[in-house]
Amino acid sequence: FLVSGLSPNTTYAFTVVAQDAAGNVSGASNLVSLATERVAPTAITDLEVIDFTDTTVSLSWSASTDNIGVTNYEIFQDGVSIGNAGTELTFAVSGLTTATSYEFTVVAQDADGNSSESSNAVEVTTLDSEAPSAITDLSELNVTATSVRLNWTESVDNVGVVNYEIFQDEVSIALISNVSSYTVIGLTNGVTYTFSIRAIDAAGNTSEVSNLLEVTTIDIVS
């Protein structure tokens, strides 16, 4: 027999008696006592990222409520379960990939195995800590008495190079957008200069300084 219309979190006692066609009734059966429980914890609505690095994310949220008490919070990363926080209201995710976007949610669970709806989703992109590759083939394309055109193969970076910084005799003289050549002007004829370059990505990571290039401008005899 299916009993319906009961209240959650309520204790009920059930017995059964048998009756025959003549109206005779047996004694009561053994008594079965049980407490109903089908109330899920409330969904978390304020999941947030409180800190993140290039490979870690720290999550925080307010406690879910439940009629018998929340016993665990399960953490999901891009829809896949990655761990349990127990009754803690924070969770540290590690082992992530630099400069990568992730989505996190949390589900509350009670002692009877009831689960809440998924929390609000939070998205975070880990920091970029990878420096661009160093330039190793800085060279000159054209040298005059007062100028030199520098050339190089573009640096490689996980999210892309945005600038190149040019150095003349170890002094920064220009910051240029993502190109692979640059003309230095205003030089003195017959003078030797040393040039180098480094790449910079959008996160401000800088490559090692390139090979040093010595250039002597054309000597014009008056």
N, C-alpha and C positions, 0 to 999 in steps of 0.2 A: 504494500500500500504506500502510495506517495503522499506525504504530508506537505502541503504548500501554505503560503501566506504567513510563514513564521517571521519573527523579527531577528535581525542580526545580533550577534553577541548576547544571546539569551539562552538560558539552560532549560531544557524540556525533558520530562520523563514520560516514557511510553510503555503501555502494557497491552496485551491482546487477550480477549476471552472468546471462547468458541460457543456457538449455539447450534442446537439441532432443530429439526422440524417441529418438534413438540414444544419448543420454547425453553428447553433445558439449557442452562448456561454453565459453562465450566468455571473453575476457579481462574483467577487472573494469572497470566503468564509471568515469567520473570520480568523485572523492570529494567528498561534500557534508558539511561540518562545521557544526554549529550548537549553540547553548547553549539549553537549555530555560529558560523564565522565565514563570511564571504565579503567582508568589507576591505577593499584595497586601500593602501596608504594614499594620501593626497599627492598629486604630482608636484614636483619642484618647478618653480617658475622664475627663480632668480639665480640660476647657475651662471657663474662668471669666471673669467680668467683673471687671477690676481697677480700673476708673474709669468714670464716666459723668457727663454734664452734661445740659443741656436738649436738645442736638442731637448729641451724640457719645457713643460707647461704645468703650472699649478692652478688647480680648480678649487672653487669654494661655492657653497650654497647654504641656504637656511634649512632647518630640519623639516622633514615631512611629518604629518600627523597621522595617527592610526588608532583605532579603538583598542587594540591590544599592544601597540608599540612597534615602532620600526626597528628591525634588527640588522639591516644591511642596506648599503647603497652600492649598486652595480654601475660601473663606469663603461661607457661605450665611446669608441673612437671610430669615426666614419662608419657607424652602424655595427661595429664589431665589439663584443665584450672584451675589455682588456684588464679588468681587475675589480676587486671589491674593497670598499672603504670601511666595512663594518658599520659602526655607529658614528664614525668620524664625519665631519662636515667639510673636509678638505681631501684632496687627492693629488699626488705629484705624478705626472706622466713623464717618463724618460725614454731615451733611446730613439728620439725623433730625428728626422732628417732636416738639415739646415735649409732655410729659405723655402719651406714647404707649408702649404695650407692644410689644416686639419679641422674637423668638426667633432664636438664632444656633446654628449648627453648623459644624463644620470637617471636611474630608475630606483625607487625605494621599494623595499621588500619587508614584509612582516613575518612573524614567527610561524604562521600557517602557510607560508609560501605565496601569499597574495602579492602581486606587483602593481605598482602605480603606473600610470601612463608615463611616457617619456617626458623628461623635463624640456624646457626651452633649449634650443641648440645654440652653442657658442662656436664661432669660427675664429681661428687664430693662425697667423703665419709666423713660423719660427724665424728667428733672426738669421741674417746672412753673415757668417764668419769666415767664409772662404775668400781668400785673396785672389785677384787675377794672376794669371801666369806672367812671369817676367819676360820682357822682350830681350832677345839675344842677338838680333840681327840689325841693330841700328846702323844705318849707313848714310852716306851723302849721295845725292843725285846730281847736284849741280853746285859748283862753287864759283863765286865771283870775288871781286875785290872787297865787296861790302856785304855779301850775303852767302848763305848756304841753305840748300834745300835738304831737309832730313827725310829719311824714309825708313819704314819698318813694317814687319808683319804684325797684324792685329793680335793683341793679347786675347786669351781665352778665359772666360769666367762662367761660373755656374748660373748666374742670372744676367750677365752681360756687362761689358765695360761701357762707361758713360763719358769718361774724360781721360785725357793723357796730359801729364805735367812734364814740361820741357825744362831741362836744366842746362845752363851754360856756365862752365867753370864752377859747378856745384851750387849755383844760385838759380832759383826758380825764376824763369822769365815768361812763361806762358802756361795757361790752362786751356786746352782746346777740346772740342767735342770729339765724338768717336770717329776720327779719321786716321789715316795711316801715313800722313806726310805733313810737313810743316816747314815753312821758309823763315829762317832767322835773318833779319835785316839790321842795318845800322852797325855793321862790323867795321873794323879797321883793316885796311889792306896790309898784307904781309905779316899778319899776326896769327899765331896758333891758338885755337880754342878747343876746349874739351866739352862735348855734349853727352847728355844721357837723358833717359826718359823713364817714366813709370806710369802704369795703368791704374785707374781708379774706378770702382764699381759704384752702383747706386747706394749701397750701404756705407760707403766711405772706406771700404777696404782697399788697401794699396798693395800693388805688386812690389817685388824687389826692384831695385834700380837696374836698368838695362846695362848692357855692355857699354864701356866708355869709348866714345868716338872722337879722335883728334882730327881737327881740320885746320889747315893753314890757308887763309884767304890769299887770293892772287896778289902778288907784290907788283904794284904799279910804280915804275920809276919815273919820277918827274923830270 
